[in-house]
Amino acid sequence: MAVIDFALPAEREAHDPPEARGVARDGVRLLVSRRATGQVSHHGFRDLPGLLLPGDLVVVNDTGTLPAQVRAGRGLAVHFSTPLPDGAWLVELRAITDKISRPNGPGFPAQVIDLPAGAALTLEGKVTGRLWRARLSVAVVPYLLRYGIPIRYSYVNRDWPLASYQTVFSRKPGSAEMPSASRPFTAPVVTDLVARGVLITPLTLHAGVSSLEADEDPYPEPYDVPPATARLVNHVRAHGGLVIAAGTTVVRALETAADDDGWVAPSAGWTSHVVTPQTGVRAVDGLLTGLHEPRSSHLRMLAAFAGPELLSSCYEAAITAGYLWHEFGDVHLLLP
């Protein structure tokens, strides 16, 4: 299937967190699509509890966002994406122009890049067109927590504090970028879900950088589906409830842990699984997600839930109705 393409008007990009626009976290808009009927409807995020039924399950990602960007000086920024099992990391070099970083900053194998506080990053070799395998002279996560800043892209006009990039479920620092589908959740929304009998359970997937090239597949990422979450997913499916993934990262983890019948086993490690209409979805019934860029690989996952025709209709409706894109924008609930 070809990834759907569309023109994203610049005015549809969210440049700031909702709070900076005078909108509460849970005050963003919610587009809802239903595959069975082809219906597309418009809501606010606070309507989410009323759109689900008692016994349904929302699975969330408890990863925490790292301040994964380090500015190296000389017009260079390093984005720390993903740890590798041997202690190396996948990193992206980005050239800084007018305080905005762009992909493919200069680099060469065995290059040593000096970072703040005397740390040194050694490039070991290219892994993709953008990503390098590299090794830092000190422990990466503590270093980032002290010297890093959150990754941002050109559509975000200024740096925001790390708290702007954490969700209410963040517990385990490890993601280069925020699992943004969960950003609108607040304590009142969670309370309303629970009070209505909707279940919530966590898993962990530490997400790497999202600025993939067009048609580029996501690369391996570490994940953990704990036993309690696996049991709860299987229980809900066995009793006719819907399993709703809060974010594409949750889909990737659950589908990695599922067998051909959709039965989920406790599982942890590294996942290379890419969900497409061809692979289908086995353990997940619905998806809460942000609005993704044209030709994004995430759109193939969404098409596995909605089908390409309904997905195209959703994006046309979102543009027409003035929804906002990216991590600080509005969200989309895809239901069966």
Number of C-alpha atoms within 10 A of each C-alpha: 9 9 18 18 13 13 9 15 10 11 12 17 21 20 22 19 18 19 14 9 10 9 11 13 19 23 18 21 21 25 25 20 23 17 16 9 9 15 13 18 12 16 15 15 21 22 16 19 19 12 12 19 15 16 19 22 27 23 25 25 31 24 26 26 26 27 26 28 24 21 20 17 13 8 16 20 23 22 27 29 26 23 23 16 10 7 11 18 21 23 26 25 24 22 20 18 10 7 12 17 22 15 18 14 16 10 17 12 13 12 14 17 16 14 18 13 8 8 15 17 19 19 22 17 16 17 12 12 12 17 21 24 20 25 22 19 11 12 11 17 17 11 17 17 15 9 16 21 19 23 25 18 14 11 14 17 13 12 14 15 10 17 9 18 22 22 23 14 18 20 14 15 16 25 25 24 28 27 30 23 28 25 25 23 19 18 11 11 17 18 12 17 24 15 12 16 15 21 21 18 16 19 22 24 29 27 24 25 21 14 14 17 14 12 13 13 15 19 16 17 22 21 25 21 23 16 13 13 20 21 14 18 27 18 15 16 19 11 10 10 19 24 24 26 28 26 22 22 23 27 29 22 27 31 23 24 22 20 13 10 8 17 19 23 20 15 17 17 14 18 19 14 18 19 24 19 16 11 12 15 21 17 25 25 18 25 26 27 25 27 23 18 18 16 17 20 23 24 24 24 24 22 23 17 25 24 15 19 11 19 23 17 14 23 21 14 16 23 17 10 12 14 23 22 24 21 26 24 24 29 31 25 24 24 21 15
